[in-house]
């Protein structure tokens, strides 16, 4: 269908690259278009838009009553100056930064901008560290590393347990509502009840490109989260890169509705700042791409027509049934839309085709779907696909100002990157910083890439898995985990949420499967509304469905490197506290294999466990 439907026109910037190939197999790619001049401070753009478009809505969120609460650019700047004065008066500094525990809302946004304006670093943390964790171990670790001078949480009652467990008693707590019992707590409204003083403008004048703007914590493959330093240069250069690539932003300030968390670089840097930098409007989505929460997103999209839309593949998949049955929603969503952008996982073909179908149903044309490659350490925008590069796993080419280095490693090309949007390192962890860069100053991505067409660089690069996740079977055959995981999840859709690939030193590949409980339950409704997970997964209908898909997946395999021979359906979800689930919601392969070593042994035990689903047809 994709090739037969017309594509809605959108102006994108150039993606031309110069290529240098070294005798050792290393390949250097550099965007040939110079990066334009960018602001020295991200808050300079707030000042600019408060001057040229003072009454334009900058931020909007739902109130408890359902109406939209909005803030104009001028109102936002006024509040930022007031709150910045309050932060300085409390002695916040590089050594005593601001920490934010709660999720996306207007208070969070304005406090963060106030810290940026005053030159005070701030660290927005995943709410999961406070609300899902049972031992608060990661929160305690981050607090010890950051030494915050002030902590904000929207609701003191909701975050009270975490604050009591992890925040030192001498640290002031600021809340929007429900002060924390037994703790020195101020309301955001009390911080606003003052006039800005001269100190805030003096502090703002000293903020420069190298000033630490924020610290974003990212889950590593092992151990505790790492604090990635984000400087003002990183944020501003990255936004100029985005503005260069999505060139239509220069004439059409973006309107977006977005739920992605601001403690992540995608939501807090890429999406939030692209609105600020280009004078757009940001509607905070109170929905999520999960059952019971996607309905809020649907309601919001009936009222907000985005010009650029971001989601994870499962988020798009959750929206498709609503698009199909609700013409009003379809017409609202696709009316002004120019770009659909996704990240976090590979986009399955059936989702892609369905989005083309529903877009065409209302307007007779499809919307350009793109993705890219970046990381918290790159602010995050680095590589992006362009027109003619739409396809599963295709991440495009380096954008303006980016130098990409591809280094041969175990039959793959490891990606490394250099540019003004790359972090100087990790907060108070010099040993991690030193290990993250090579001898030429390129940041080591940890991802592998390959050319979509070895004869034509213009067709872009394809994601080729995480270097650290790949392994060898006992036969010496390499298993490329990333592509195999993507193929497995796509083939088993919608029954699977994620999969962990096992087989290090074994003769064949096995899989530990985290199922989509709702999808599995639809296969056998007779078990009732909410049966125990083990009982549900033991049902014949479910085992038959997985058996059938396992056989057909194996029939497509080219050999032992991509043939899954056995799988085990997991009745226990991944654990945040044990490091199996990152705060982004992605699976940590290493941690699952380590924590569930007994299940890996069960996969390969002889005689076989009755819980294991194995290929019936013998391996060739």
C-alpha positions in Angstrom: 0.0 0.0 0.0 2.8 2.4 0.9 4.0 3.0 -2.6 0.6 3.5 -4.1 -0.6 6.3 -1.9 0.6 9.9 -2.4 2.7 11.4 0.3 1.8 14.7 2.0 4.3 17.4 1.2 6.7 18.5 3.9 9.9 20.5 3.7 13.0 18.8 5.1 16.6 19.9 5.1 19.4 18.2 3.2 21.1 15.0 4.3 24.2 15.0 2.1 27.3 13.3 3.5 31.0 13.1 2.7 32.4 9.6 3.1 36.0 8.6 3.9 37.0 5.0 4.0 40.3 4.0 5.8 42.4 1.0 5.0 41.5 -0.6 8.4 37.8 -0.6 7.4 36.9 2.4 9.5 34.3 4.7 7.7 33.9 8.4 8.5 30.7 10.2 7.4 30.2 13.9 7.8 27.2 16.0 6.9 28.4 18.4 4.2 26.1 21.3 5.3 27.4 23.5 8.0 25.3 23.9 11.1 23.7 27.4 11.4 24.3 29.8 14.2 22.5 28.8 17.4 21.6 30.5 20.7 24.1 30.4 23.5 21.3 29.7 26.1 18.1 27.8 25.5 16.2 30.4 27.5 17.3 33.0 25.0 14.5 31.5 22.8 12.0 32.0 25.6 13.0 35.7 25.8 12.7 36.0 22.0 9.3 34.5 21.8 8.0 36.5 24.8 9.0 39.6 22.9 7.8 38.7 19.3 4.7 36.5 20.2 3.9 37.4 23.9 0.3 36.2 23.8 0.9 32.9 22.0 0.2 29.8 24.0 3.5 28.1 24.9 2.2 25.3 27.3 -1.1 23.8 28.0 -2.3 21.0 30.3 -5.6 19.5 31.5 -6.9 20.7 34.8 -8.7 18.2 37.1 -12.0 19.6 35.8 -11.0 18.8 32.2 -10.4 22.2 30.8 -7.0 23.3 29.4 -4.8 25.5 31.6 -2.5 27.4 29.3 0.5 29.6 29.7 1.7 32.2 27.1 5.3 32.9 26.3 5.2 36.2 28.2 3.5 34.6 31.3 6.1 31.8 31.2 9.0 34.2 31.1 7.6 36.2 34.0 7.2 33.1 36.1 10.6 31.9 35.2 12.2 35.1 36.4 10.3 34.9 39.7 11.1 31.3 40.4 14.7 31.8 39.3 15.0 34.5 41.9 13.5 32.1 44.5 16.0 29.4 43.7 18.9 31.7 43.9 17.7 33.1 47.3 17.7 29.5 48.6 21.4 29.1 47.7 20.9 26.6 44.8 24.1 26.2 42.7 26.2 23.8 40.7 26.9 22.0 44.0 23.3 22.2 45.2 21.1 21.7 42.2 17.4 21.3 41.7 15.9 17.8 41.6 12.4 17.0 40.3 10.7 13.7 41.2 7.3 14.0 39.5 6.3 13.9 35.8 5.2 16.3 33.1 3.2 19.4 34.1 3.4 23.1 33.8 4.9 23.6 37.3 7.7 21.1 36.3 8.3 23.0 33.1 8.5 26.4 34.6 10.7 25.3 37.5 13.1 23.6 35.1 13.3 26.7 32.9 13.8 28.9 36.0 16.8 26.7 36.9 18.2 27.0 33.3 17.7 30.8 33.4 19.6 31.1 36.7 22.4 28.8 35.7 21.4 26.1 38.2 21.6 22.5 37.0 18.5 20.5 37.5 17.8 16.7 37.4 14.4 15.5 36.4 14.1 11.9 37.6 11.9 9.1 36.5 8.8 9.0 38.7 9.2 5.2 38.7 12.2 5.6 41.1 9.7 7.0 43.6 6.4 5.4 42.8 7.2 1.9 41.5 10.4 1.0 43.2 9.9 -0.9 46.5 13.3 -0.2 48.0 14.1 3.3 46.6 17.7 2.1 46.0 18.2 3.9 42.7 16.6 7.1 44.1 18.9 7.0 47.2 21.9 6.5 44.9 21.0 9.5 42.6 20.3 11.7 45.6 23.8 10.9 47.0 25.4 11.6 43.6 23.5 14.9 42.9 23.4 16.4 46.5 20.3 18.5 45.7 19.6 21.8 47.4 15.8 21.6 46.7 13.5 18.8 45.6 10.2 19.3 43.8 7.3 16.9 43.6 3.9 17.8 42.3 2.0 16.0 45.1 3.6 15.7 48.5 1.2 12.9 49.6 1.9 10.8 46.5 5.7 11.2 46.8 5.8 11.3 50.5 7.2 7.7 51.1 10.0 8.2 48.6 10.9 11.6 50.1 11.0 10.2 53.6 13.1 7.3 52.5 15.6 9.0 50.2 15.7 12.8 50.7 17.9 14.1 53.6 15.9 16.0 56.2 17.8 19.3 55.7 16.7 19.5 52.0 13.7 21.7 51.3 10.8 20.1 49.6 8.5 22.1 47.2 5.1 20.8 46.1 2.2 22.0 44.1 -0.2 20.5 46.6 -0.4 18.4 49.8 2.7 19.3 51.8 4.8 16.4 53.1 4.0 15.6 56.7 6.8 16.2 59.1 9.1 17.8 56.5 9.9 21.4 55.7 7.7 21.9 52.7 6.9 25.0 50.6 4.2 25.4 48.0 5.1 26.5 44.5 2.6 29.3 44.9 4.6 30.7 47.8 7.8 30.8 45.7 5.7 32.8 43.2 4.6 35.3 45.8 7.6 37.6 45.3 9.0 39.9 42.7 12.1 39.0 40.7 15.2 40.8 41.9 18.4 42.0 40.2 20.2 38.8 41.1 18.3 36.7 38.6 19.4 38.9 35.6 23.0 39.0 36.9 23.0 35.2 37.1 21.4 34.8 33.7 24.1 37.0 32.2 26.8 34.6 33.4 25.1 31.6 31.8 27.1 30.4 28.8 27.4 27.5 26.3 29.5 25.5 28.8 27.1 26.0 31.7 25.6 22.7 32.9 21.9 22.9 32.1 20.6 19.6 33.4 21.6 16.1 34.4 19.6 13.3 32.8 19.9 9.8 34.3 20.0 6.9 32.0 19.9 3.3 32.8 23.1 1.6 31.8 23.3 -2.1 30.8 24.5 -2.9 34.3 24.7 -1.1 37.6 23.1 2.1 38.7 21.9 5.0 36.5 24.5 7.3 35.0 24.0 11.1 35.2 24.6 12.5 31.7 25.7 16.2 31.8 23.7 18.3 29.4 25.2 21.7 28.7 23.6 24.8 27.2 25.6 24.3 24.0 24.3 20.7 23.7 20.7 21.8 24.0 20.9 24.8 21.6 23.1 23.1 19.0 20.7 20.1 19.0 17.7 22.3 18.4 19.4 24.0 15.5 20.1 20.5 14.1 16.4 19.6 14.5 15.3 22.9 12.9 17.6 22.4 10.0 16.3 18.9 9.3 12.6 19.6 9.9 12.9 22.7 7.8 9.2 23.4 7.8 9.4 24.4 11.5 11.1 27.6 10.2 7.8 28.7 8.6 5.3 26.7 10.7 6.0 26.7 14.4 5.2 23.2 15.7 2.1 22.2 17.5 2.5 19.0 19.5 0.6 16.8 21.9 3.1 14.7 23.8 3.2 12.3 26.8 6.9 11.2 26.6 8.5 11.8 30.0 10.7 14.8 30.5 13.2 12.8 32.6 14.1 11.2 29.2 16.1 13.0 26.5 13.4 12.4 23.9 10.6 14.1 25.8 12.6 16.6 27.9 15.1 17.7 25.3 14.0 16.8 21.8 10.3 17.4 22.1 10.0 20.1 24.7 12.8 22.2 23.3 11.7 21.9 19.7 8.5 23.7 20.7 10.4 26.4 22.7 13.1 26.9 20.1 10.7 27.4 17.2 7.9 29.3 19.0 5.3 26.5 18.9 2.7 25.2 21.3 3.1 22.2 23.6 0.0 20.4 24.8 0.9 18.1 27.7 -0.8 14.7 27.1 -2.1 13.2 30.3 -2.6 9.9 28.5 -0.2 7.0 28.0 0.1 4.2 25.4 -1.3 1.6 27.7 -4.9 0.2 28.3 -6.9 2.5 30.6 -4.7 5.5 29.7 -4.8 5.7 25.9 -8.3 7.0 26.2 -7.0 10.3 27.5 -4.7 10.7 24.5 -7.7 10.0 22.2 -9.7 12.7 23.9 -6.9 15.1 23.6 -6.3 14.4 19.9 -9.9 15.1 19.2 -9.2 18.7 20.3 -5.5 19.2 19.3 -4.3 18.8 15.7 -0.5 18.3 15.9 1.8 19.3 13.1 4.5 16.9 14.3 3.7 13.8 16.3 5.9 11.5 18.3 5.1 8.1 19.9 6.6 4.7 20.4 5.4 1.9 18.1 3.1 0.4 20.8 1.5 3.9 21.2 0.7 4.1 17.5 -0.7 0.5 17.7 -2.9 1.5 20.6 -4.3 4.4 18.6 -5.2 2.6 15.4 -8.5 1.0 16.6 -9.7 4.5 17.6 -8.7 6.0 14.3 -10.5 3.3 12.4 -13.8 3.7 14.2 -13.8 7.5 14.8 -13.7 9.7 11.7 -13.8 12.9 13.8 -10.6 11.8 15.6 -9.0 10.8 12.3 -9.7 14.1 10.7 -8.5 16.1 13.7 -5.3 14.1 14.0 -4.2 14.1 10.4 -5.5 17.6 9.4 -2.3 19.6 9.9 0.1 16.7 10.4 3.4 16.7 8.4 5.6 14.2 10.2 5.0 11.0 12.2 8.1 10.2 14.3 8.8 7.1 16.3 11.5 5.8 18.6 12.1 3.3 21.3 11.7 0.2 19.2 11.4 -1.0 15.6 8.1 -0.2 13.8 6.3 -3.4 12.8 5.0 -3.4 9.2 1.4 -4.0 10.2 1.4 -0.8 12.3 3.0 1.1 9.5 0.5 -0.1 7.0 -2.5 0.6 9.3 -1.3 4.2 9.8 -1.1 4.7 6.0 -4.6 3.2 5.8 -6.3 5.5 8.3 -4.5 8.6 7.1 -5.7 7.8 3.5 -9.2 7.2 4.7 -9.6 10.9 5.7 -7.3 12.8 3.4 -6.3 10.5 0.6 -2.6 10.7 1.4 -0.1 9.2 3.8 2.0 11.0 6.3 5.8 10.7 6.2 7.0 8.3 9.0 10.5 8.8 10.2 12.9 7.7 12.9 16.5 8.3 13.7 19.3 7.4 16.1 20.4 9.3 19.2 21.1 8.9 22.8 20.9 10.8 26.1 24.6 11.7 25.5 23.8 13.3 22.1 21.0 15.5 23.4 19.5 13.3 21.6 19.2 14.2 17.8 22.1 12.8 15.8 21.0 10.7 12.8 17.7 10.9 11.1 15.9 9.4 8.1 14.7 11.6 5.4 12.4 11.3 2.4 12.9 8.0 0.6 14.4 6.4 3.7 11.2 5.1 5.3 11.6 1.5 6.4 12.0 -0.7 9.4 15.3 -0.1 11.2 16.4 2.6 8.8 17.8 5.5 11.0 19.1 7.7 8.2 22.3 9.7 8.0 24.2 12.2 10.2 22.5 15.6 10.5 24.1 19.0 10.2 27.2 19.4 12.5 27.5 15.6 13.1 30.6 13.5 12.4 30.0 9.7 12.4 32.7 7.1 12.7 31.9 3.4 11.9 34.6 1.1 13.4 34.8 -2.6 12.4 34.1 -4.9 15.3 33.4 -8.6 15.2 31.9 -8.4 11.7 29.8 -5.3 12.5 30.3 -1.5 12.3 30.3 0.1 15.7 28.9 3.7 15.7 30.8 6.6 17.3 29.9 10.2 17.1 31.3 13.7 17.5 29.6 17.1 17.4 28.5 20.2 19.5 25.5 18.2 20.8 27.6 15.5 22.5 27.9 15.5 26.3 31.2 16.4 28.0 30.7 13.4 30.3 29.0 12.0 33.3 28.1 13.9 36.5 30.9 13.3 39.1 32.0 10.0 37.4 35.2 10.7 35.6 36.0 7.0 35.1 32.8 6.5 33.2 33.5 9.7 31.1 37.0 8.5 30.1 35.6 5.1 29.0 32.8 6.7 26.9 35.1 8.3 24.3 37.7 7.0 22.0 41.2 8.4 21.2 39.8 10.8 18.7 37.1 12.2 21.0 34.2 10.3 19.5 31.5 9.2 21.8 31.0 5.4 21.7 27.3 4.8 21.0 27.3 1.1 21.7 25.1 0.6 18.6 26.0 -1.1 15.4 25.0 0.2 12.0 25.1 -1.0 8.4 24.5 0.6 5.1 21.1 0.0 3.6 22.8 -0.2 0.2 26.6 -0.6 0.2 26.7 1.0 -3.2 24.6 4.1 -2.4 25.3 5.9 0.9 22.3 8.2 0.2 19.9 5.4 1.1 21.0 5.7 4.7 22.1 3.5 7.6 20.2 0.6 9.3 20.3 -0.1 13.0 22.2 -3.4 13.5 21.8 -4.1 17.2 23.6 -3.2 20.4 27.2 -4.3 20.3 27.2 -5.5 23.9 24.1 -7.7 23.5 25.5 -9.9 20.7 27.0 -13.2 21.5 28.3 -16.5 20.1 26.7 -19.9 20.2 28.9 -22.9 21.1 29.5 -23.4 17.4 31.2 -20.0 17.1 28.2 -18.5 15.2 27.4 -14.9 16.1 23.9 -14.1 17.1 22.9 -10.5 16.4 20.4 -9.9 19.2 18.9 -6.5 18.0 17.6 -7.6 14.6 16.5 -11.0 16.0 14.5 -9.4 18.8 12.8 -7.1 16.4 11.9 -9.9 14.0 10.6 -12.0 16.9 8.4 -9.3 18.4 7.0 -8.4 15.0 6.3 -12.1 14.1 4.6 -12.8 17.4 2.5 -9.5 17.5 0.4 -8.8 19.4 1.1 -11.6 21.9 4.5 -10.3 23.0 5.6 -7.2 24.8 9.3 -8.1 24.7 11.8 -10.9 24.5 15.2 -11.8 25.9 17.4 -13.8 23.7 19.5 -16.6 25.3 22.1 -19.0 24.0 25.6 -17.8 25.0 27.8 -20.8 24.7 24.8 -23.1 23.8 24.1 -25.0 20.6 20.9 -23.1 19.8 18.9 -19.9 20.5 16.3 -19.8 23.2 13.9 -17.0 24.3 12.5 -15.8 27.5 9.2 -14.1 26.5 7.3 -11.3 28.3 3.8 -11.7 27.0 1.1 -9.1 26.3 -1.4 -10.4 28.9 -4.4 -8.6 27.4 -3.7 -10.0 23.9 -3.1 -13.5 25.3 -6.3 -13.4 27.3 -8.3 -12.6 24.2 -7.3 -16.0 22.8 -9.1 -17.8 25.7 -11.8 -15.7 27.3 -13.2 -18.7 29.1 -10.5 -18.4 31.8 -12.2 -15.3 33.2 -11.4 -11.7 33.7 -8.1 -11.8 35.6 -6.7 -15.3 36.0 -3.2 -15.9 37.6 -0.5 -15.4 35.0 0.8 -19.0 35.3 -2.8 -20.4 34.8 -3.3 -18.1 31.8 -0.1 -19.1 30.1 -0.7 -22.8 30.5 -3.9 -22.7 28.4 -3.8 -24.8 25.3 -5.0 -22.0 23.0 -2.1 -19.8 24.1 0.6 -22.5 23.8 -0.8 -23.5 20.4 -0.6 -19.9 19.2 3.1 -19.6 20.3 3.9 -23.0 18.9 2.6 -22.1 15.5 4.4 -18.8 15.4 7.6 -20.4 16.6 7.4 -22.9 13.7 6.7 -20.3 11.1 9.5 -18.0 12.4 12.0 -20.9 12.2 10.9 -21.6 8.6 12.1 -18.1 7.7 15.5 -18.5 9.4 18.6 -18.7 7.4 20.5 -20.8 9.9 21.3 -21.2 13.6 22.2 -17.5 14.0 18.6 -16.4 13.7 16.6 -19.6 14.4 14.8 -19.6 17.8 14.6 -23.2 18.9 12.7 -22.9 22.2 10.9 -20.4 24.3 9.6 -20.0 27.8 6.6 -17.8 28.6 7.3 -15.7 31.7 4.6 -15.3 34.3 6.5 -12.7 36.3 6.9 -9.2 34.8 10.4 -7.5 34.6 11.5 -5.8 37.8 12.7 -2.2 38.0 14.4 -2.7 41.4 16.4 -5.7 40.0 17.5 -3.7 37.0 15.5 -5.8 34.5 13.3 -2.9 33.4 14.8 0.5 32.7 13.0 3.7 33.7 12.3 4.1 29.9 10.3 0.8 30.1 12.8 -1.1 27.9 14.2 -4.5 28.9 17.8 -4.9 30.1 18.8 -8.1 28.4 21.8 -8.7 30.6 20.0 -8.2 33.9 17.1 -10.6 32.9 19.6 -13.3 31.9 21.5 -12.9 35.1 18.5 -12.7 37.5 16.7 -15.5 35.8 19.6 -17.9 35.2 17.5 -20.8 36.5 15.0 -20.2 33.8 17.7 -20.1 31.2 18.8 -23.5 32.5 15.2 -24.7 32.2 15.2 -23.7 28.6 18.1 -26.0 27.9 17.5 -28.8 30.4 17.3 -32.5 29.4 14.9 -34.0 29.7 12.9 -30.9 28.7 10.6 -29.0 31.1 6.9 -29.2 30.2 6.7 -25.5 30.3 9.1 -25.1 27.3 7.7 -24.7 23.8 10.1 -26.2 21.4 10.3 -26.5 17.7 8.6 -29.7 16.5 10.4 -29.8 13.2 14.1 -30.7 13.6 16.7 -28.2 12.9 18.3 -28.5 9.5 
